[in-house]
C-alpha cells in the first residue's frame, strides 16, 4: 500500500541529499516520480544538496494544488508512482492534506522532507500537519552539530550576525552568512543566544586575570 512518510531533521543533517538519493533509488528501479520543492537555496524549481547535487523540480507556491497536479499528470496518460517533496515545512496544512489524498485515493507514495521547528522553536504548520497525518515519521540519523560539539537540535536565525527571536516565520537565507543567515545550535546555546561567531569573539577577547596585579 502507498504511504506518506515524513523525513525530518535540522539543517545540515542531509535531508535534501536523502531526497535526491530516494528519487534516484526509485527511478533506477523503473518507478516514475515527480520532484517538488520550495525556497531551495539554489533558486527556483531546483532541488539541491550542500554536497553539490541538484535536480530539476516543480516549485510549490502557496496556491499550488498537489492533487490537481497529480490528476492532470495521470490524465495525460503518464505513469506516476511516487512524489518527492523537499522543504515540506513550507507547505500549507491544506497542501499536506492534498498529499494524504494522493496517497489514500490514488495509491501514490509520498516522501516528504523538512525541518520540524523554526528559529523560534515553534512548529512549522506544514511539518505539524505532516506529523499528524504521516504513516511514518523518520528522524534522520546524521547528526548536525552545534559549534560546541553537542548534537544540534534547533535552528537559529541571525541578522547581520546577531541572533533574532522575532519576525516572519519564513525568511529566505542560508548558512553561509549574509544579512540573514541560519545556524544550527544545541538547545542550551539556542536558549542563551550564543552563536559560533559570538563564542569565537568571547574566546578571543582578553580575559581578566583571576587576581589583581600590583
N, C-alpha and C positions, 0 to 999 in steps of 0.2 A: 504494500500500500504506500501511496505517496505520503511524504512527511514535510512538515515545516520545522526546520532546525535553525536555531539561533546560536551563532558562534560569537562569544563576547569576550572582551578584554580591554585593557588600557591601550593607549597609544604605544607604538613600538613593540607590540607583542606578536606581530606578524599576521594580523587579520587579513589585510589585502593580499599578502603573499599566499595565505591559505586559500583565499577566494580564487586567485589565479590558478593555484595548483588543483583545486577542486574542479574548476572548469576544464582544465587540461585532462585530468583523470577521466572525467565522464565523457568528454569529446573523443578521447583516444579509444574508448570502448564503443564508439559508434552512436552515442547518445547526442541528441540535438538540444542546445540550450541557448538562452538569451542572458546577457550580462547587463546589469543596471548599476548605476552609481549616482552620487550627488555630492557636489562640492569636493571633488577629488583634487589633491594637491597639484596634479599635472594639468588641470584645466577641464574644460567642458567635454563631456562624452568620452572620458578616458578613465579606465581603472588602472591604477599604478601602485607599485610597492616601493618601499625605500631601498630595495635591492636593485632597482632599475628595470624591473619587468613591467610591461604595460600591455594592455589590450584595449581595443575599442569597446565602447559601452553605450547604452542608452541612458541619457541624462534624465533624471527624475526631478520634476519641479512639484510645487505644492498642488497643482491641478492634475497631475498625472494619474491615470486610472490603469492599474495593473491588469485587472480583469478584462477591461476593454481591449488593452494591448494584446493580451494572450488570445482572446477570442478572435480578434482581427487576424492574428498570425495563423491560427488554426483554420480560419475560414478561407484563407488564401490557398489552402492545400498543403501548407508546410507542416512538418513534424515538429513537436516540441515536447521534450522530456523533463527539463529542469530549468530553474531560474537561479542565477547567481545575483544576489542583491547586496552590494557593498555600501558602506556608510549608512546602514539602515537606521541608525539613531536619528537621522534627519527626516525619515519618513513620517508622515502623519499617522495617527492611530487609525484613521479611515483607510489609508493605504495598506497598513498591516492587516486589517480586516479583509481587504481585497486579496492579499496574498494567501490568507487562510482559505478563502473561497476558491482560489486557483487550485490549492491542494485538495480540498474536500470535494469539489464539484467537477473538476477537470482532470484530477489524478496526476498532477504535475508536481514534482519535488521542488521545494523552495529552500535554498540555502542562504540565510541572511547573516551578515557580518557587521558588527558595530560595537561602539563604546556604550557602556550602560549608563554612566553618570556624567554630568557636565562639570565645568570648572567650579561650580558652587556645590558639588557633591549631590546634586539633585538628578533624579532620573530624567533622561530624555523621554518625551512622550512616546516616540516610536519604539524605543527599547522597552519601556514599561509595558506597552501593548504586546510586544513580542514575548516577553516573559510570561504574560498572561495566557497567550494563545499557543505558543510553540509546543510541538510534540516533545522536543528535547532542547535544553539549553546547555551548551558546551562552553565551559570556561577554558580559554586557551592556556596551555601549559607552559608556553615560552614566557618566562617572567621578564617583564620590564623592570628596570632597576632605578631606584632613586639615586641621587648623587651620593648619598651616604652608604650605598651598597645594599640597603634593605629592598625588599620587593616593593615596587611601585604599585599603588592601588588607586591613586587619584590623579586627575588632570588639573593642572594649574594654568591659568591664563595670565600672561604678563603684557603690559602696555608700556613700551619704552623701558623694558627691563624691570618694571615694578609689578608685583603680583596684585591682581584685582579680584574682587569677590562679587561685584555687582555689574550688571549690564545685560545686553541681549544674550539669549542662550546660544544663538548661532552667530559667530563672527569668524569669518574665514581667516586662518593663519596657519603657521607651520611650526616645526620645532627648530628651525634654522635661524631664528632671530627675526628682526624687522620690528615695525611699530607694534604689531600684535603677534605674539608668539605663544607657544604652548610647551609645557614641560610636565613630565610625569614625576610624581613625588610619593613618598610613603605618607601614611595618614598623619604621623607626627609632624613632619616638616610642612605638609599642606596646611595643617591647623596653625602652625607657627608662622607660615608665610615665608619660609626660608628656601629660596631657590638655590641652584648651583652657583649662580653668579654672586648672590648675596653671601653665601657661605665662603666663597673664594675671597671676596673683599674682606670679610671679617677675619679670615685666616691670615691674610696678608697685611692687615692693619697692625701697627705697633701695639704690642701687648704690654699692659702695665706690669711693672715688677712687683713681686709679692712682698717687697719691703721698701722702705724709704732710703734713698741714697743720701748720705751725709756729705 
